[in-house]
Every structure is written in structure tokens, then in C-alpha cells.
Amino acid sequence: MDGPPQLFSPAGHDGMKIGELTDVAMLFLRNPDGISHAPAEDVSAPDVALGLRAFAEAVAHLGAESGAV
């Protein structure tokens, strides 16, 4: 596989306006019950930690790739 896997999601509405200005990426965390946009939505603390790590690594990679870091 070349690059990260791509996942279709109807969540694109969250990035459409920003997408008019710049590239957009979305990071999804596991939700064992599949509940979204509701008070019962839940993710585990370890999954949040993994998501933050993935986000930080992506930002560092993009910074290095652009010469900013």
C-alpha cells in the first residue's frame, strides 16, 4: 500500500468550507458503538492518546516536508 489508507465518510461537511481555502484531512477515532454527534458518543482515553500521537506526527511530518521545521 502506498500512503495511508483512505476512508470514505459522509463527515465531509465538517471540512467543506475550510476545503475551499486549503487541503483538509480528518482523523477519526474508534467509537465502539458507532454513535456520532450525540451525547452518548464515546471514545476511550487510550484511543484519544493514539489519535493525539497520530495528529502530532502528521503535523511534524508536514512541517518537515514543507521545510518549516
N, C-alpha and C positions, 0 to 999 in steps of 0.2 A: 504494500500500500504506500502510495506517495502522499505525504502530508497527513494531517489529521482527518479522521472520518467526518463526513458531513451528514447532518441530520435534518430532514425536512421538519419544520414545525410551523403551525399556524400562529406562533407567537411573534411573527414578523412585524405585526402592528406596533410593537414596542420600540422598534428601531427605524420605522419608516421616515419620520421627519428628520432625524439625525442623518439617515442614509442619503438624504438629499444634499448633505454637506460633505460627508466623509464616509469612508468604509465603516461598516458596523459588524461586530461579531457578538455572539451571545454565548454565555456559559451557563449550562444547565446543571443543576444538582439533582441527585436522585430523590424522588419522593415515593416512598413505598406504597402509598395509597393512590397516587396519581391525582391528588386534589390540587387544584391550582386556582389562584385568585380568590381564595376563600379563607375565613378564619381557621378552618381545620387543616390548612396547608402546613406541612411539617417536613423538616429535614433534620438529620442527625448532626450533632456537633462535629463528629469526625468527618462527615461529608462536607460540612462548611469549611473545615480546615483544609481539606483536599482542594476544594474549589478556590479558596484564597491562594493556596500554593500555585495552582494552575494559572490563576489570574496574574500573580506576581511574576511567574516565569514567562508568561506571554508578553507582559509589558516590558520586562528586561530584554527579551529576545527582539521585540520590535524596536526598542531603543538602540540596541547594539546594531541591528540591521540598518537602521537609518543613520547611524554614526552619532546619535545623540548621547550615547553612553560610552 
